């Protein structure tokens, strides 16, 4: 019996505070990505004129979108791997259809890759600070302005 109590106490000590209960999880949760003023981008729709917008995030849902990277699928020797590409390294994204894209980096290199289905949504901010969704399939290209 004593061994059982000691093991339980030991397990409790080793358990991270954030996983003890759903109530402490909120208190000890890691801070969400810092909210930035947003990146200025020029989007060119498949139909219509290009326009400058404020990018608020990329992802599948506004609650879990990223403001600092885009998730991609890249062929790596014999398999496909997930790679998060920091937005501050990207100069432009050109849509090639069906999630395929061509990324031009600020250092001048170009890479073809696939944006997973869950990462094909842009969240833009309008002048009033409201968020609007744009599906990447509706765009020809995105240029990151510095």
N, C-alpha and C positions, 0 to 999 in steps of 0.2 A: 504494500500500500504506500509506504514512504517513497519507494522508487517512482511510483506513478505520480505522486504529488511533485516530487523534484523534477521529473521530466516535464510535467505540465508547466511548472514555474520557469524552467529553462526555455521551453518553447515560447512562452509568453515574452520573456526577456529578448529573445532573438527575433520576435515578430516585429516588423516595422510598425511604427505608430499609425501610419496612414492606412494599414490594412486591418486594424483591430475591429473597426466597425464602419458602417456607412456614414456615421455622423462625424467621426474623426477624419474620415477621408476628405471631407470638404475643408476642414480646418488646416490640414497639412498638405493639401494638393499643391503640386508645382504650379507656379504662376504661368498663365497663358502667355503666348508670344506677346511681346510688348506691342501695343497698338501704335503704329507709326502714322504720320500724316498721309501716307500713301505715295505710291510711285506714279509719276506722270507717264502715260503711255499714249501712243498714237495707234488706234485700231482702224483697220481697213476692212469693212464688211464685204461679203461676197457681192452684194449689190448696194450701191450708194457711195457717198463720198467718205473719205477718211476723216476722223475727228480725234481730238485730244481728250482723254478721260483720266480719271484718278483711279488706279487699281487699288482695291482694298483687300483682295485675296484671291487665291486659286484653290479650287478643291471641289468636293461633291456637295457639301452642305456648308452654309455660312458659319455654323458653330465650330466646324473642324477644318476650315480652310486655312491655308498657310499664307502668311504675308512675307515670308522670307525664302521659300523655295517652291519649285515645281517638281512633282514626282514623275519619273519617266521609267520606261522599260528599255533596256539596252542589251543588245546581243553581246555576250562576253564569252568568247571561245565557243563552248558547246552548249551554252544555256542562256536563257534570258534572265537578267537580274534587274532589280529595282534600284534606281539611283535618284537621289534628291539633288537637284541642281539649284544652287543659290541664285535667286533672281538678280542679285547685284553683279553676276558674271555674264548675264544674258543681254545682248544688244537687240535681238529680234527673234520672233518665232513666226515661221511661215507654215500655214496649214497645208497638208498634202492630202487631206481626206481620210476618213476612217480612223482618226486618232494619230495618223502618221504626221510628223512635223519635221521641219528643218530648223535647227537652232543655230543662230549666228552669235558667237560669244564676243565680248568686248575686246578680246585679244585677237580677233579676226578669224579664228577657226570656226569651222562649220561642222555640225554633226546631225545626221538623220537619226530619228528615234521615234518611239511610240509613247504617247501620253495615255495612261490607263483611263478607261471609261469614267472612273470616279474623279478624275482630275481635269475634266474637260469643261469646267465652268469657271468663268471669271466673275468676280464680284467687284462692281464699280461703284464709286460714290458720286452722287449728283451734287449740284451746288448747295442743296439744302442739307447735305450730310446723310441722305437716305441711300440705302444700298439697292442696286439693281443687278440682276443676273443676266449674263450673256453666255450662251453656249459657244464653245470654240468652233463648232461646225458651221456657225453663221459668219465666221470671219475668214478673210484671206490671210491677214497678217497682223502682228502686234509688234510695235517698235517701242523699246524702252528709252525714254528721253532722260537725259542727265541734266 
